[in-house]
């Protein structure tokens, strides 16, 4: 009898100790890149695209401000990216030529002109109503697939931010306007309070966390980077926290010269590489896109 029991237990042992962990923790081949914020005449077709990855372009930015003068509009979003070079027809074209490509729009950003872009709703209900209507129009016109939340300055408390943005994501998903949503926090007390409030209430609706690891201090080491990754994965528990690289001149965080690729490979070996995003295609264009191809190749390797 003992032999027969052991025989039947062996498949269960294999399932729980080998299959279940692989389900709970697995790498992703997701690559994301922000594009259009700096008006460097970059086009989708300029960016290297590896057919073996899931590739997301993120248009930067749509902001609920008027363009002239710059003032808040309570959820009525306008286009602030390089719309001369990144048009609806070009969105359709890049997606048709590359079935692995999806395109999203990022909301907010750092500045409007020389001023900060504040999250500044008049009321939760009016902001949500205006945002749903204005963004649905932009998303449908540009054939977009998702949204990214990148507000970095706030004139509203964390709970108001959470309810506004959470209801926006929920409504757009329920209406079939978007298929995914992400957030883009970084390690700042005020920023984290707002995004963690959003995560607490609506994290189940958020597909990716584009954490801005390049906003950390310059010259960090691989062990420091991995510690930061562990800490932010705990903050956004259960979320797909992506690692990130800035191609700006003299960026913060971990750079390729200091071990970024090594850190990514280490996370991949641990089955914790949820994807990579780059800020930004505009900066990369001036440098000949030095890292995009290599990063996608790293993601595409199955082992």
C-alpha positions, 0 to 999 in steps of 0.5 A: 500500500505504501508503494501505491500511495507514493506512486499517486503522490508523485504527480501531485508533488510534481504539480505543486512544486514545479507547475504551480511556481511557474504559474505564479512567477514567470517572465514576460516578453513585454517591451514598452517605449514612450514616444512623442513628448520631446518633438524630435520628429521621431516616427514609429517606424524609426524604432527597432521592433523585434517580432518576438516581443509584445511591443507597446508604444506609449504616446506622450502625453495627453493632458487635461489642460488647454494648449494656449494658455496653459490651464487645467480643464477638469478632465477634458484631455488634449493632445500634447504629443508630436501629432504631426509625426505620430498620426492616426494613420501611422498608428494603424500602419505600424500595427498592421505591419507589426501584429505584435505592436499595441499603442497606448496614450500616457496621461499627465506627464511632468510639465505643460510648457514650462509649468507643472502639469497638475492633477487638479479636478473640480470634482470627482464626478465632473472630472470622470465624466469629462475624462471618459468622454474626451479620452474615448474620442482620442482613443477611438480616433487614434486606434489606441489600445490602452492608457498609462497614468503618469501624473507627477504633480497634485492639487488633490488628495490621494483618495480623490486621485484614486477615485478619479483615475480608478473610475476612469480606468474602470469605465473605459475597460467596461465600455471596451474602449481600452484593453489595458492600463498602466501607472508610472510612479516613482520614489517620491513621498507625495507621488507614492501616496497618490499611486498607492492609494490608487493601487489599494482601491483599483489595483485589480484593474491595473495591468502594468506598473511602469516604475520609473527606476531611472528617477533614483540617484545617479550611479547606483549599483546592481545590488541597489537596483535589485533592492529597489525592485524588490521594495517596489514589487512589495509596494505594488504587491501582485502587480507586474512591475516593469524595470526601466531605462532612460536614454536621456543624457546623464540619466539617473538610476542604473545605466547599461554602463553600470550593469542594467543588462546584468540586472535584467538577466538576474531578474530573468533567471529568478523568473521576475522580469515582468518586462522593460520600458524605455524613456524615451524614443525621442532621446534614443533617436539622437543616439541611434537607438543604442539599446532598444534592439538589445533589450528586446533580444534579451526579452525574446530569449526563452531561457 
